[in-house]
Amino acid sequence: MARGSVFKRCPHGTSGTPGKPACRQAHGAWWWRAEASRDPVTGKRRQPAQGGYRTRDEANEGLANFLARSANGTVSEDGGRTVGQFFDEWLTECEQRLEPKTVAGYRSAVETHVRPHLGHLRMRDLRRRHVETMLVAVAAPVVVEVSRRALVVEFIGRHRDGVRAREVIAEFGVSAEAWLRELTRAGELERRQRGVYAVPAGPKPAATKGKSRPGRGGRQVGQRQASTVHGVRRVLRAALGVAKERGYIAENWAQGRMSCLPKIGKHDASWWEPEQVRAFLDYVQGDRLAALWVVAAFTGLRRSELCGVRWCDVDLSSKTPGITVAQRVSCVSGERPCTVCGGSHVGRQIRARAKSDAGLRWVPLTGESVRELLAHRAAQELEREAWACDYSDHDLVFAREDGTPLRPDWLTHRHGDLVKAAGLPRIVLHEMRHGAVSLLLAAGMPPHLAALVIGHSGNAPLPVYVHTMKAPASAAAEAAADLTRPGSRAHSVHSPRKSDADDDGGDAAK
């Protein structure tokens, strides 16, 4: 049972406790101190206290109120922690149970937004108004100076083909070697792919005048998107939920409806029409990873899943060929050990599990995908013979020439280069996943079945009903591929197709 005592503090150092009589002069203040439960993390003793009372009776009343709130669970005992200190503890715990990429996103939100605005506050002093003020500041545009160095970093990061980076840097009227040394010291070049980047010839990037703010990776943005603000709020809400469970705060101040949040408009997703998908697949026929682009176009696999597909998970001989998605390759920082080869890889790590429960699934393969995969396997055998004993076999379907895993971010850049060279509308690799879903739905696959194929989170009964979904899923996937073949009656996947009955009815009406 919680208990406590009151005492007086004054310049004379008396406390009002037994053996130390309270000062009788009219100065100082009365305090109360309570005995609380031990800290759930450190196990240290906690003695919350509060002062500033004029009389002993007022201090006793304050102590009684605290003990009452402690009894009904509405009191916060932060152990002297600030918001910044708590987030340090929380991020350390997240590193033990979450993906490195997820933790990196959390840390970015904390260091960029939470700590500057809230880090100095005591946990028990945190209120909803503080959270709302922070979110308003995140969403508001800020006027900052854009340095020439930031423009060079942005220019190098966005463009990767054409003349050497040194030539473009020289256009800024400074020593190219000096710029490269400064960028290397700042870690900008190491954060991207190793080596000196190649950038396209052309005019200098126009300097942003005034209204911009620093973004991730040296980018400059005028105002953050609404989704970014909501993402910061989600990180704060998750962390404060843990703080509430441990009694550091009385309420989760980031939870519930918040009128200060900007509205997220409907995302104008972009993907290719069927004839554009076919044009891309025709263009990449000579590419070493041609089979990967075909699989990505018709299965909707994520890039990490494409990099993690194993030959033992691929069925190319049955009546219902398909892929069992059970492994992926994640982008990580630094060098990570590999459980397959016993060595290590830089920037990538094989994870022997799907992204979520729904991610563990079976995906049908079209006849075109099967043919491309058979040709790809034959080419991979030739690479294995060429590398001989230096070949590092990871049983990966899509790997580098020496058998080591591909980097998912490299795959995204490679896709962008091919799209640009093919002269097609620019989409990122992940948007091919949206296009695959559109093709499946346009071909008549039921939405719930399409959700199982692409691995959307939800109540996906794949382990129980996989045997009943293979035949219809394979048929629908083949019909989706037919939409891209020459001579087919291709129609837009952005809007529903009118039925033949509607067409007949329209003709009859005429």
MOGINOR-V908159 format. One record per run of one state. SS is the DSSP state (A for helix, B for strand, O for the rest). FROM is the first residue (numbers start at 1). TO is the last residue. If there is no record, write none. Layout:
ss->SS from->FROM to->TO
ss->SS from->FROM to->TO
This chain:
ss->O from->1 to->2
ss->B from->3 to->9
ss->O from->10 to->28
ss->B from->29 to->36
ss->O from->37 to->45
ss->B from->46 to->46
ss->O from->47 to->48
ss->B from->49 to->53
ss->O from->54 to->55
ss->A from->56 to->71
ss->O from->72 to->81
ss->B from->82 to->82
ss->A from->83 to->97
ss->O from->98 to->99
ss->A from->100 to->118
ss->O from->119 to->121
ss->B from->122 to->122
ss->A from->123 to->125
ss->O from->126 to->127
ss->A from->128 to->139
ss->O from->140 to->142
ss->B from->143 to->143
ss->O from->144 to->147
ss->A from->148 to->158
ss->O from->159 to->162
ss->B from->163 to->164
ss->A from->165 to->170
ss->O from->171 to->175
ss->A from->176 to->186
ss->O from->187 to->187
ss->A from->188 to->191
ss->O from->192 to->197
ss->B from->198 to->199
ss->O from->200 to->210
ss->B from->211 to->211
ss->O from->212 to->212
ss->B from->213 to->214
ss->O from->215 to->215
ss->A from->216 to->218
ss->O from->219 to->219
ss->B from->220 to->221
ss->O from->222 to->225
ss->A from->226 to->245
ss->O from->246 to->273
ss->A from->274 to->286
ss->O from->287 to->289
ss->A from->290 to->299
ss->O from->300 to->302
ss->A from->303 to->308
ss->O from->309 to->309
ss->B from->310 to->310
ss->A from->311 to->313
ss->B from->314 to->315
ss->O from->316 to->321
ss->B from->322 to->325
ss->O from->326 to->327
ss->B from->328 to->337
ss->O from->338 to->343
ss->B from->344 to->351
ss->O from->352 to->360
ss->B from->361 to->364
ss->O from->365 to->366
ss->A from->367 to->390
ss->O from->391 to->395
ss->B from->396 to->396
ss->O from->397 to->398
ss->B from->399 to->399
ss->O from->400 to->404
ss->B from->405 to->405
ss->O from->406 to->407
ss->A from->408 to->422
ss->O from->423 to->428
ss->A from->429 to->442
ss->O from->443 to->446
ss->A from->447 to->454
ss->O from->455 to->461
ss->A from->462 to->482
ss->O from->483 to->499
ss->A from->500 to->509
ss->O from->510 to->510
